[in-house]
Amino acid sequence: MRSLIRRPVAEDAPRDPAPSKLGYRYQRLMLTPGFRATVRIGVPIILIATIAGSWYSQPENRANLTASIAQSKQSFQQRPQFMVQTMNVTGGDLAAMTEVSALLPTEFPFSSFDLDLEKIRADIEALDPIKSASVRVGQAGALEVRLNPRVPVALWRDGATLRLIDADGVQSGQILARADRLDLPLIAGDGAEENIAEALALFDAAGPLIKRVRGLVRMGERRWDMVLDRDQRILLPGDQPVSALDRVIALNQAQDMLNRDVAVVDMRNTDRPTLRMNEEAADALRRVNTTIDENGAGN
Amino acid sequence: MGDLYDSQRAMRQMRKAAMQRGVVAILDIGTSKIACLVLRFDGPEQFRTDGVGSLAGQSQFRVIGAATTRSRGVRFGEVDAMQETERAIRTAVQAAQKMANVRVDHVIACLSGARPRSYGLDGTLNVSGGTVTEQDISQVMASCDVPDYGADRDVLHAQPVNFALDHRSGLADPRGQIGNELKTDMHMLTVDATAIHNIFYCIKRCDLELAGIASSAYVSGMSSLVEDEQELGAACIDLGGGTTGLSVFMKKHMIYADSVRMGGEHVTSDISMGLQIPMPVAERIKTFYGGVMATGMDDREMIEIGGDTGDWEHDRRTVSRAELIGIMRPRVEEILEEVRERLDAAGFEHLPGQQIVLTGGGSQIPGLDGLASKILGQQVRLGRPLRVQGLPQAAIGPAFSSAVGLTLFAANPQDEWWDFEIPADNYPARSLKRAVKWFKDNW
């Protein structure tokens, strides 16, 4: 009697493990190094490039992309860490600080990414009274501006205007009247601002004459004239003007020369100092000499 | 014979190309299994300081892929059903390629059947007191007296075995020596041309190129005989599935090869017929319980042979192991007797060494060495193939001795006739050179 339990049917033909001709060829093809590299790297790259290219070729997609990039960029830049809240200007006088504040942004807060520190610094340094400046965004979102103002050392009269000149010969401002800055020496003439150091040395050397000095005039962009009150002038040579001035001062102290009626002390030729007197003084001298000649010079 | 030369030379070129690429496949087409090994050649091996290479010089290649499949469509070591064989080859090659992860284009194959026949040839050349040149060697081989081996047969191997110069024999390389008369002995092995053509065609159908073909008896002798056995003289008996190959080696050259058209499948079919069981069951019982020497214990060891008919009595049959041995032993004896006859015909008893090495899948029958020593002589041992680098554990048994031998054949083949220069007189273009030589020789 046959068993009622169902037995696994013995296979008529054993399973054929042989690959099909197509499968065999496919496997060999996939084992070919060049083809394998193409399939594994080339095809995915081409696929991705095609998809990305077709998406990007739609104008609305491009617009969306640029908008989303701009939006994410802005949201990043608007984070509180990057916001500038206050402004802090130090190191200048009131006038300079007012001028600087006009150059700085006024509406707070704003992102520090929108701030062009280099440009602000260049703008500030372009101002006359500022020698240099440092601009940075410091602690707690404060825009810190540190000013290094120019220090005027002289006044330069250029026609009707009075300019303030610092030690480098750079103009640092204008004033309306000489009386505003009586502490500063006055210079004038073309090229005066280029030889400011020499002028300052002459002012230092003036010593006892300083009360009488009204200013220095650059003559012919080559040498200095020292103008005293009572329209007296000391013509200084182009080279070594300080030693020439020293001789004049020595003469003055010895002979009290400048208190006399002398118009010009000409030191241009150092070997031969020359005096020019005023007209009346010259006439008087001529008259005295004539009288002496008439009365006989023998006594 | 020129045609054969050309095809053999073309195969040698193909082998060189494969070596250049670095990858070559080994295909052992047997009756019971088809084995495929993928070899990677790493160029010339690194010699150690003492000049001896590791692994007896076999380390220049490595097995990177191995696969075995049940052979179909092969009978007696010859292709019987071409489509089936082609599919089986494809299975093995694909699995080996997959393991190696590299594509192979060149295949070196061996065939076990095809009625091999050995011929000993000798040739003589008068070199008249000059030094022996490479041309002289080609000429002396060309002067060998080739017997009429039949139009339907092809030369598989033709190896110079020995050179003699005047009275000195046993020269391996006579080039540069001075003598009068150069003699050579050659061993030529011919097989059925149709068998080679069928294998050629099968491999071509698998999109592969045949880069060499060898006799399975020869390559299993190369892998399972140790060096002194090859030197002194030994016979290798490869007990395969459908055929039993035998090859005789002397002075590291094969001097005789033959095959007996009986093998392990005949033992299986005997069991199948004797016990009335299907072939797969018979094969299983043979490999698990088989033997050739019965002991008293074997009478008590009962083997369930089973069945699938639904008949209780039929499906619960048992057989004692002694009965199984009683079926197997006569057939194994018959095979060994046949081998003995072939060896006697070849004059094996005259060799200095009488070592007989049993290898192949059939040599795994327990007690075979005892039986074989009764029939073949006292010096019988069981041989396993050489260890080659990278061979998987599953493929180191004696059943793979011809596959392993084929790897050695691929790595460093022995010189064959067609590896030498073509004799000058076969070249019409060199007639001027010959004229010059004639003048030189005569004035």
Interface residues (C-beta under 8 A of the other chain):
Chain A: R2 S3 R7 A10 D16 P17 A18 P19 K21 G23 Y24 R25 Q27 R28 L31 T32
Chain B: T69 R87 A88 R90 T91 V93 Q94 Q97 K98 N101 V102 R103 C206 D207 D308 G310
